[in-house]
Amino acid sequence: MAGVTMLLVGLVAFPASGTGQPVTFTKDVAPILHRSCVQCHRPGSIAPMSLISYEDARPWARAIREKISLAPDDPERMPPWFIERNVGIQQFKDDPSLTDAEVALITAWVAEGAPRGDPADLPEIDLPAREWSIGTPDLVVSSPSMTIPAVAPDFYGRIGPSPIGLTEDRYVKAVEFREVRHDAGAASREAGDLNYFVVHHAVIGAAAGAAGTAESRSAGRFNVVWELGQNSTIYPDVLGVKLAAGSVLNFDLHTHSIGTETTFSIEVAFTLHPRGYQPKYTNAGSFNSLTYDLDIPGNKETVIEALWPLSRPGMVLSFEPHLHSSGRRMCVEALYPTGYQETLNCAGYNHNWVKVYHYQDDVTPLLPAGTVLKVTAWYDNTAGNPRVADPRNWKGWGSRSIDDMMFLLSRVIWLTEEEFEAEVAARAEQTAAAALP
């Protein structure tokens, strides 16, 4: 591997526009970092160090090179986007991954000693605008704060409700979440500290009424499973996800202690469709748990398969694997009623960076009734997986962080046969138009 890296460096020592000029941070590297890394690698965000300025990034130059040079599907690669590029659908919304040329550019910068360059070349970055990846939100709702003891069992329970504050029904265009720390330790987080956040996941849903007990999962209502490291949820324009007037948000939590007493809350940022927006569809769901029959021996790598038959047609909006700490990879194949088999996607999995891969609207898979989804998951319950606490232990299905799961949380719009035929015809017309000279 080291020999391959040295060869690559030798080939791309001066890749920038063929000018023979040295690769510098301000001219070449900073634009890449600001586009794909700074949303997380900035003060107060999820990543354990800032990469905004040269002074921030320079001490981490070699670590940056090592992380971005891993295979695209490697669960340790940065930025965290683990879709395998040699199979399946490749068109996704908000894809932060680096091209091969960008990886080569940063590699050359490190090989040349990571020079600063001319400060005048440094791109401007508006930090307030980067606070949320979905842009300036129309609405931000905060959960009640909660204190987690320094040492305690995992907590499972509900906090809230939190009033949304709307006096009229509105539809969600995109939503983003973040854990906010309020304790003294939040201000003293050191660069590189990964033992900081306490939320394993939160099921966040809108409910009617001040008590938040009625119709919380009715058709079209907002409901998302959010985990630390997860990217924003971007809904297609055809899907209406409602925030009803006078409704509230409930927060069903799973948290874990991190060795210091921690006080936190969860902020939920929404961008909304304009008033008067009328959705085409409102009946989105997900595939959920594929099997509870998990048998993952200690010190072993294990592969488990599951099947999900579709009794009605569907338009799949995203690919969202959900495993737990020993999970390393997932593939989804569609076995069509005609006998044709297609791999939709494969991706590496890192439970510290649980990603949702939102398809671009013109490539969302259209699956007829009778399709069977074949889902294959790879588990690494060995010492080679840094997220496994004790690889000697057998693991089965369970809600604790040290247990495992096999979920496909991909969002899907369920269609009638007439709607499905109309979507297939529209896709065919769109494909034919794109092929015209």
N, C-alpha and C positions, 0 to 999 in steps of 0.2 A: 504493500500500500504506500509506504514512504517513497519507493522508487517511482510509482505512478505519479504521486504528488509532485516530486521534483521534476519529472519530465514535463508535466503540465505547466509548471511555473516557467520552465525554460522556453516553452512554446509561446507563452502569452506574456512575456515580460513587458511588452509595450503594446497592449491590445487597443488602446484608445485611439480610434480614427486613423491608425497607421502613421501617426506623426512622429513616432519615436520619442515623444515627450514622456517623462516619468508619470506614472499613475499616482494621483494625490487624493487625499481625503476630501478636500474642499471641492475639487472639480469633478471627481469620478465616483468616489465612494459615498459621500454624504447624500447625494440625490437618491441612491439606492436605499440607504438606511432610512431616510426620511419617508420614503414611499412604503417600505415593507416592514420596518422594524420599530420605528419611533412611536407608533400608536401604543405599543406595549412597553417599549424600552424608554420610558420617560418618568420623571418624578411622580410618585403617587399612583402609578399604574401597576399592572400585574407583574411585569418582568422584574428581575432582581437587580438590574443596573440600568442606568441611562446610557443611550448611544446618540444623544442629540449633537453634542459638540465634539471637537477633536479631543479635548481634554477628557471627555467621558469615554470615548471609544478607543483611544490609543492603548490603554492598559489591557484591553480585551482583544487586541488585534488577532493574536494567534488563536484564541478561543473562537472568535468569529469565523476565521478561516476553517477551523476543524469542523465546526457545526454545519456550515453551509456546504461543505464538500462531501458530506455523507450522501448516500443514495436518496433520491427523492421520496421513497417510501419508508426510509429509516425512521423509526419513532423518535430518534434523538435529533433529527435534522432541524435546523432553523432556517427561515421562519417556519413555525409548526403548520405544515400543510402536507399531508402524507399520501395524497392520491398517487397511485402508480400510473406513470405516464405512458406505458406501453400497452394498455388495455382499457377498453371501456370509454365512457363519455369523458371529455376533457374540457368542456365549456362550463365554467362556473362563475357565479357572481362573486366579486370582491376577493379574487384570488391574489394573495400576497407573495406567492412563490417566486423564486429567482430563476432567470433563464441561465442556460449554461454560460453564455457570454458574460453575464453579471457575476457569476461565481468565479469565472476566470479573471475578471477585472479585480475583484477583491483579493483573490489569491496572489495576483501580481503585486498589488499594493503592499501586502504583508511581506512578500519576498524582497521588495525594494526597501524595507525598513519602515514601512508605514509613514511616509512623509505627509506633512500637513498640507502644503500647497499654499496658494495665494488666498488670504482671507476674503478677498473681494469675490472669489468664485463660490463662496458658501451660499447655498440656497436659503431663502427665507423660510421660516416655519412659524405659522401662527398657532402657538400652543393652545390658546383657548378654543380655537376651532377644531383642534385635534383631540379635545377632551372625550368626544364620542365619535366612533368611526362612522356612525350613521348621519353625521352632521349635527347641526344645532337642533336639539329635540323640541318638539311642540309641547311635551309634557314629561315631567319627571316625578315619579312616585317613590317614596322611601318607605321601607318596612320599619316597624318599631325596632329599636336597638335591643340587643341581647348580649349578656355576658356569659362567656364559656370559661369554666374553671381551668386552671393550669393542667391538672390531671383529672380526667373523668372518663367514663364510658361514652361512646358515641351517643349523640342526642338525636332522637327522631320525634318531631312534633311540629305543631303549627304555631306561627306567630302572626299577628294581625288580628283583624283586617285593617288595611290602610285605605282610606277614602281616595278614589281617583280624582274626584273634584269636577267631573263633567256634568253639565246641565242639559246636554243633548247627546244622542247616540253619535259615535264617531267610529271610523274604521282604521285599523292599524296598517301602516305601510312597512315599518321596520321597528325592531325593538332591540335594545341592548341592555346588559346587566353588569353590575359590578359590586363586589364586596367592599365596603367602606369601613375602615378601622377607626375607632374613637378612643382607644386606650393610649396610655403613655408610650407603650412599645411601638406604636405606629410611627411615631416621629423619629425613632432611633433605628429604623431598619437599615442594616448595613448592606452594601453592594454584594451581590452573590448569595444573599440569604433566601433560601427556598422554603424554609419552615415558617411561614408567615400567615397564610390564609387558613381559615377554619371551616369554610363551607365546602362540603363534599358535593352536594347538589341541593337544588330547591325546585319544587314544583310550584310554579307561580301562575295563578289563575284568577280571572275576573269572576265575580259573583254578584248576584243582584241583592240589593238591600243592605242596610247598615250592618247586619249580622254576618252577611256573607255566607249564608248557608244554602240558598236556593239557586238552582239552575247553574251551578258553577261549571258544568261541562256540557251544557246544551249546545246545539248546533250553532257554529259560528262564533262562539264566545272565545275570548283570548285564553290560552293555556299553553305554557311552555315549560319543559324541563331544562333548567339551566345548571351548568357545572362550571367550576373554575377553569379558566383558560379557553372557554367556548367563545366563538366569534358571534357577531350579531345575527339575528334572524331577519331575513329579508323576504317578505311575502311577494308573490307575483301579483300584478295588478288585477288579475281576474279573481283573486280570492279575497273575500270579505271576512275579516276577523274583527269582531265587534267589541268595543268598549261602550257599554250601555250607560245612559245617564243615571247618575246616582249609585253606580256600582262601586265595588271595592276590590282590592287585591288581597288574596290570601297567600301565605307563604308556608308551604309544607317543607320542613328542613331536615336535612341530615348534616350534622356538624361533627367535628372531631377536635379534641384538645391538642395543643401544640407545645405544651410545657410552660407556657406563661398565660396568666389570666388575660382574656381578650374580650373586648367589647366591640361589637360590629353591627352594621345594618346592611341591607341590600337596596341599592338604587336601581330603578327601572326607568329607562329613557325610551320614549315613544316618538316616532314621527308618524303623522296621521295623513290620511287622504283628505283632499279638500271637502268642505261641506257640500252635500249634494251627491257625493260619489255613490254609485249603485253597483255592487259587485255582481259578477256573473255567477260565481259559486260561493257557497258558505259552508259546505259540508266536508271540511278537511279532517282527517284523522291521522293515525300512524299505525305501524305494524306491531309495535310493542314487543313483549317478551316472546322469543322464538322457542325456547325450551327451558324447563326447570331441571332437566336431567343432566347436570354437569358432573363429570367425574375427572378431576384434574389431580393426578398423583403428585407427590412431592418430588422435587428434583427431576422433573420431566417436562418435555415440551409435548403438548397435546393438541390435536385437531378435532373439532366437533362440528358436525353438520346438522342443519335443521331445515325443514320445508314449511312454506307458508302458502297454502292455496288461496287464490282470489276467487270469491264467489260472485263478484261484480267487477265491472271495469274500473280502472283507476288511472289518474295522471299523477305520477310520482314527482314531487317538487324538490326533493333533496336526498342525499345519501348521508345517513347519520348512524355510524356504528356506536354501540354502547356496550363496553365490556367493563372489567375492573382492573385492578393493579397488574394482574398477570397477562392481560390481553395485549397482543402484539400486532394483529392483522385481522381484517375481515374482507371477504369477497361476497358479492351478490350477483347471482345469475338468474335470468328469466327463462323458464322452460315453457314455451308457448304451446297452446293447444294444437298447433300445426306440427309439433315435433321439433321446431327450430329452437336452438339453445343460444342464448346471448349473454355474455358477461357485461353487466351494467357498469360495475366499478369494483376495484380493489384498493384498499388503503392500509397503510400502517396505522398503528394505534398507540397512543401515549396517554395514559389516564391523567397526567398533569395538564394535557392540552387536548381536551375533548372537542373535536371539530365537527361542524355541520357544513356539508358541501352542498350549497344551493345551486341547482342547475340554472343555467340561463334559460329564459322562457321558451326559446325555440327548440330546445333539445330535451325537454322534460319527457321521460319515458311514458308512453301510452300503452298500458297493459290491458288486454282484453280479459273478460271473465274466463275462468278456466286456466289462466296462467298460474304456474307454481314458482314461487321464489325459492331458490336454493341458496341458503346462506351458510358460509363456511367461516369459522373463527379459529384463529391460532392463539394458543396460550403458552406462555413461557414461565413456568413456575420453577425457575432455577436461579442460581446466584448470578447468572449473567443478565438478569433483568433487575435494574436498580430500583424498581418500584415494589418488588416483592420483599416483605419484611422478614419472612423466615421460610426459605424454600423447602425445608424439611416437611412442612405441613401439607396434607391433602387439602384440596379446596373444592367446594361445591357451591351451589347457588345460595346467595344470601345478600342482605342489604348492607352489611358492614364493609368498610373499606378493604379489609383483608379477605373478604369473600369474593365471589365472582358472579358475573351475569352474562347473558347473551341476548341483548336487545337489538332490534333494528327500529330506531326511532324516526326513520324517514317519514316526512309528512307527505300525505297522499290525498288528493281530491277524489272522492268516490263519485262516479258518473253513472247516469242511466245509459242504456244501450244507444239511445238516440243521441245523447250528448257525446258518447264515445265515437260514434260514426262521424259526427260533425267535426270533432277535434282531429280525427284521422284525415278527413278530407281537407281540412284547413292546413294541416301539416304538409300534406302532399302538394297542395297548391303553393305553399310557401317554398318548399324544396325545389319545385319546378321553376318558380320565378327566380330563385337564387342561381339556378344553373344557366339562365339566359345570358348571352354575351352582352 
